[in-house]
């Protein structure tokens, strides 16, 4: 059996903004503690701002979000500090935060938290990507009730799939941050897009956490958008569609909560890694 371990942990305090890398994280029934704890809400529509619709929200990846203090499972989620593209920084609980963010987004917005009702968001299907239906159209979806997630509570990618996609997409920069995972797993001698075969299986991580893999992650326009020094690149999505039916990564739900650390070993359906 291959040796699999955790090589990176990430959370995104505000949906569709840049997030934080972690050495360890608490995982609850709703995923990584603090992940997508907040979202930007459009006052006019009540919908969730989302980088999936860059025509409406063109600069989401230029915003950064971090907690003012680490979230603790027994406490309320702490405030989040948002840094805007022009360098202005504001804590979302400050009285002036709504005005600052509305000016920055050029829309009337506020920072919201998930409720017990579904919150809709929009996505743009890009043109000039063969294999996608209804190119140029905008679709609407609802986040699972009480969350700001797209589908599953935890998003996972593997180093082997990123390396394989990079091999098949010469000239493009295939980096994990394009895919916004919570967990990056290193699979020793991994096969091409190996995690496709994990759907329906259980991953045990470290000594506590158990995740049920619910489906592949169908990629969207977000993977093509510029962020930091990464350029806009439609070939990232074109290649994912051509090489793996648009799938890179997997979604999981949480069967058992606990703590995950960098370096933790991973087993699939109880099968022990070779070096365990």
C-alpha positions in Angstrom: 0.0 0.0 0.0 1.3 3.5 -0.8 2.5 5.8 1.9 0.2 8.8 2.1 0.6 11.8 4.4 -0.6 15.4 5.0 1.8 18.0 3.5 -0.3 21.2 3.7 -3.3 22.5 5.7 -5.2 25.6 4.7 -8.3 27.4 5.7 -10.1 30.4 4.2 -11.8 32.6 6.8 -13.8 34.5 4.2 -15.2 32.6 1.2 -13.4 33.3 -2.0 -10.6 35.4 -0.3 -7.0 34.4 0.2 -6.6 32.4 3.4 -4.1 31.0 5.9 -1.7 28.1 5.9 -1.6 26.1 9.2 0.6 23.6 11.0 -2.3 21.9 12.6 -6.1 22.4 12.5 -9.2 21.2 14.4 -11.8 19.4 12.2 -15.4 19.5 13.3 -18.5 18.1 11.7 -18.6 21.3 9.6 -15.0 20.9 8.4 -11.8 22.8 9.3 -12.6 25.0 12.2 -12.9 28.6 10.9 -13.0 27.6 7.3 -15.4 29.8 5.3 -16.7 31.1 8.6 -17.6 34.4 6.9 -18.8 35.6 3.5 -19.4 38.8 1.7 -23.1 39.3 1.2 -24.5 41.5 -1.6 -27.2 43.6 0.1 -29.2 44.1 -3.1 -29.6 40.4 -3.9 -28.8 38.7 -0.6 -26.5 36.4 -2.5 -23.0 35.4 -1.5 -20.1 37.0 -3.2 -18.1 34.4 -5.0 -15.0 34.3 -7.3 -16.9 31.9 -9.5 -18.5 34.9 -11.1 -15.6 37.2 -11.9 -17.7 39.5 -14.1 -19.6 40.5 -11.0 -16.8 40.0 -8.4 -13.6 40.5 -10.4 -11.1 41.0 -7.6 -12.0 38.5 -4.9 -8.6 36.9 -5.0 -7.0 40.2 -4.3 -8.5 40.3 -0.8 -6.9 38.6 2.1 -8.5 37.4 5.3 -7.1 36.2 8.6 -8.5 35.8 12.1 -7.5 38.3 14.7 -6.8 35.3 17.0 -7.0 31.5 16.4 -10.5 30.0 16.6 -11.2 27.8 19.5 -13.7 25.0 19.3 -15.5 25.9 22.6 -15.7 29.7 21.8 -17.4 31.9 19.2 -15.6 32.4 16.0 -13.3 35.4 16.4 -13.5 38.5 14.2 -11.7 38.4 10.8 -9.3 41.0 9.5 -9.7 41.8 5.8 -7.0 43.4 3.7 -8.4 45.1 0.5 -6.5 45.3 -2.8 -5.4 48.8 -2.1 -3.8 47.8 1.2 -6.6 49.1 3.4 -7.1 46.7 6.3 -10.2 46.5 8.5 -11.6 44.1 11.1 -15.1 43.1 10.1 -16.5 43.9 13.5 -15.4 47.6 13.3 -18.2 50.1 12.9 -16.6 51.4 9.6 -16.1 48.0 8.1 -19.3 47.9 6.0 -18.6 51.3 4.4 -14.9 50.4 3.7 -15.8 47.1 2.1 -18.7 48.5 0.1 -16.5 51.2 -1.4 -13.8 48.6 -2.2 -16.3 46.2 -3.9 -18.3 49.1 -5.4 -21.4 47.4 -4.2 -23.3 47.6 -1.0 -22.1 44.6 1.0 -21.6 43.3 4.5 -19.7 40.4 6.2 -22.2 37.7 7.1 -22.0 34.3 8.8 -23.8 31.1 7.7 -27.4 30.7 8.8 -29.7 27.8 9.0 -31.1 28.6 5.6 -29.4 28.1 2.2 -27.4 31.0 0.8 -27.3 31.3 -3.0 -24.3 32.2 -5.1 -23.6 32.6 -8.8 -21.0 31.1 -11.1 -19.9 31.9 -14.7 -19.3 29.1 -17.2 -16.3 30.4 -19.2 -16.2 30.5 -23.0 -13.5 29.0 -25.1 -13.2 25.8 -23.0 -14.2 22.8 -25.0 -16.4 20.3 -23.2 -18.3 22.7 -21.0 -22.0 23.1 -21.4 -23.7 26.5 -21.8 -20.5 28.5 -22.2 -20.8 32.2 -21.2 -23.9 31.6 -19.0 -24.3 32.3 -15.3 -25.7 29.6 -13.0 -27.1 29.8 -9.5 -26.4 27.3 -6.6 -27.1 27.2 -2.9 -24.5 26.5 -0.3 -25.4 23.6 2.1 -27.6 24.9 4.9 -25.6 26.5 7.7 -22.4 26.7 5.7 -20.6 28.8 3.0 -19.3 25.6 1.3 -19.9 24.6 -2.3 -20.6 20.9 -1.6 -18.5 18.9 0.9 -17.1 20.1 4.2 -13.5 19.3 3.4 -11.7 19.8 0.1 -8.7 17.6 -0.7 -6.1 17.5 -3.5 -3.1 15.2 -4.0 0.4 16.2 -5.0 0.4 13.4 -7.6 -2.7 14.8 -9.4 -1.2 18.3 -9.4 2.1 17.0 -10.8 0.2 15.0 -13.5 -1.9 18.0 -14.5 1.3 20.1 -14.7 2.9 17.4 -16.9 -0.1 17.5 -19.2 -0.3 21.3 -19.3 3.1 22.5 -20.4 3.5 26.3 -20.1 1.0 26.6 -17.3 1.7 27.1 -13.6 -0.2 24.4 -11.8 -0.1 25.2 -8.2 -2.2 24.1 -5.3 -3.5 27.6 -4.5 -5.4 27.6 -7.8 -7.6 24.8 -6.4 -8.1 26.2 -2.8 -7.9 22.9 -0.9 -8.1 22.4 2.8 -5.7 19.4 2.7 -2.9 18.5 0.4 -1.9 14.9 0.5 1.3 13.5 -0.7 0.8 10.0 -2.3 4.0 8.1 -2.7 4.3 6.8 -6.2 0.8 8.0 -6.9 -1.1 7.2 -10.0 -2.6 9.7 -12.4 -5.7 11.3 -10.7 -5.7 8.4 -8.2 -8.2 10.0 -5.8 -10.9 9.4 -8.4 -11.0 5.9 -7.0 -11.4 7.1 -3.4 -15.0 8.2 -3.8 -17.2 6.4 -1.3 -14.2 5.4 0.8 -13.1 6.5 4.3 -9.9 8.3 5.0 -8.4 8.1 8.5 -6.0 10.9 9.2 -3.6 10.8 12.2 -5.1 9.4 15.4 -8.5 10.9 15.3 -10.1 12.3 12.1 -12.1 10.2 9.7 -13.5 11.6 6.4 -16.0 10.1 4.0 -15.1 10.9 0.4 -18.4 12.0 -1.2 -17.5 13.0 -4.8 -14.9 14.3 -7.2 -14.3 18.1 -7.4 -15.5 19.4 -10.7 -13.4 22.4 -11.5 -14.6 25.8 -12.6 -13.4 29.2 -13.7 -11.8 29.9 -10.3 -8.8 27.8 -11.2 -8.0 30.1 -14.2 -8.1 33.4 -12.3 -5.0 35.4 -11.4 -3.9 35.5 -7.8 -0.7 36.9 -6.5 2.0 36.2 -9.1 -0.2 33.5 -10.8 -1.5 34.7 -14.2 -4.9 34.3 -15.7 -4.8 31.0 -17.6 -7.7 29.3 -19.2 -5.5 26.3 -20.1 -5.6 25.1 -16.5 -9.4 24.4 -16.8 -9.1 23.3 -20.4 -6.5 20.7 -19.4 -8.6 19.5 -16.4 -11.6 19.0 -18.6 -9.6 17.2 -21.3 -7.5 15.0 -19.1 -9.9 14.1 -16.2 -13.4 15.2 -17.1 -12.9 18.5 -15.3 -12.1 16.8 -11.9 -9.1 17.7 -9.7 -9.5 16.8 -6.1 -12.3 15.4 -3.9 -14.8 16.5 -1.4 -15.3 14.9 1.9 -17.7 15.0 4.9 -16.6 14.5 8.4 -17.3 11.2 10.1 -15.1 11.8 13.2 -13.8 15.1 14.5 -10.3 15.7 15.8 -7.0 17.4 15.1 -4.9 17.1 11.9 -1.2 17.9 11.9 1.3 18.4 9.0 2.9 15.0 8.5 0.0 12.9 9.7 -0.3 9.5 8.0 -3.4 8.7 6.0 -5.1 5.3 5.6 -7.9 4.5 3.2 -10.7 2.2 4.5 -8.4 1.0 7.3 -5.6 -0.3 5.0 -2.3 0.6 6.7 0.4 2.5 4.7 3.5 0.6 3.9 5.7 2.4 6.3 3.2 2.6 9.2 
